[in-house]
Amino acid sequence: MMHDGYSGWMLGGMWIFTLLFWILVIASVVCLVNWLRRRNTRESALDLLKKRYARGEIDQEAFERMKKDVEAGSE
C-alpha cells in the first residue's frame, strides 16, 4: 500500500488525543467522587453552633445555653 505522507503524522499524533481523552475521564471521575463526598458530609449541631459564635451571630451566654441543649439532646 502506498501512503500519501499524512498517515504517519496522523497516526503519530493520535496518541495525544487518546491521552487527553483519558485525562479528561480520570479528572471527571475524581471531581465526581469529591463532589459526592462533600455533599454527604454533614456538620454536627455543635459545629454549626461554634461557627455562629465565631461569626458573632450569638453571644457567649447564648452559645453556652445552646451548647448545653445540644449536648443534652445527644445523650
Secondary structure, DSSP 8 states (H G I E B T S, - for coil): ----SSHHHHHHHHHHHHHHHHHHHHHHHHHHHHHHHHHH----HHHHHHHHHHHTSS-HHHHHHHHHHHHHHT-
